[in-house]
Amino acid sequence: MFLGSFLNDFEKKMDKRVCILIGPTSGIGRSIATRLAADDWGLVGVSRREGVLQSMAQEVALEMVAGDASDSAILEKAVEKAVACFGRVDAIVNCAGSILLKPAHLTTPEEFADVLRQNLTTAFNTVRVGTRAMTQGGSIVLMSSAAARIGLANHEAIAAAKAGVIGLTLSAAATYAARNIRVNCVAPGLVRTPMAERITGNPASEKASIAMHALGRLGEVDDVASAVCWLIDPRNAWITGQVLGVDGGLGTIRSR
């Protein structure tokens, strides 16, 4: 009886769609993890915040890999975990990133290097490791920003990194299309996340930011999470090489 139950549970795990989610412990990543778990995806979460990841695993069913995604060895461990637990990798989503709002002349070399590492290096590693793991095709979603598509003052470092993510997305989509690996990215506007609290927590900054978005509000984590989950859904398997602006119109239109 025990063996039969074990085998049934194992077979169910092997039947799941499987996603490696980088940065699942707060904000957009947490919303994505909650949605995918509710939809019965097998999840492997990668985060530097090991304690938070362990706590989250009590609420959302996921396997854990602690570490920094700017180290490709950490992502290779995540692939090994996904294959060991679920048998394959169907999707990989990179929500790691940072925000730095400074003009170029006040940005130190160390700050710029850190912005590139957290935003562009993690994205490159996602593609590098993810495409090796997806032997039967799959979907990769990266995170860019509306700031990479329009000129915003004091965004030089983050805009450069996020524009690199767009270039990476388009090139990788072309490279791996023949292997049925889809590569897309989401370019959010300002979203209410813990990372953005420095802006959203200041009434004057919040008001000015809202005025920049044509729909008259800031984004919520679920706005972006739903777009990411839509992109990795196999029912949308004819979509690749796209930059999806989930930004209240910030990246493309002015209505006021």
Sequence and secondary structure as in RCSB ss.txt:
>XXXX:A:sequence
MFLGSFLNDFEKKMDKRVCILIGPTSGIGRSIATRLAADDWGLVGVSRREGVLQSMAQEVALEMVAGDASDSAIL
EKAVEKAVACFGRVDAIVNCAGSILLKPAHLTTPEEFADVLRQNLTTAFNTVRVGTRAMTQGGSIVLMSSAAARI
GLANHEAIAAAKAGVIGLTLSAAATYAARNIRVNCVAPGLVRTPMAERITGNPASEKASIAMHALGRLGEVDDVA
SAVCWLIDPRNAWITGQVLGVDGGLGTIRSR
>XXXX:A:secstr
 HHHHHHHHHHHHHHS EEEEES SSHHHHHHHHHHHHTT EEEEEES HHHHHHHTTTS  EEEES TTSHHHH
HHHHHHHHHHHS   EEEE       B GGG  HHHHHHHHIIIIIHHHHHHHHHHHH TT EEEEEE  GGGTS
  TTBHHHHHHHHHHHHHHHHHHHHHGGGTEEEEEEEE  B SGGGHHHHTSHHHHHHHHHHSTTSS B HHHHH
HHHHHHHSGGGTT  S EEEESTTTTT    
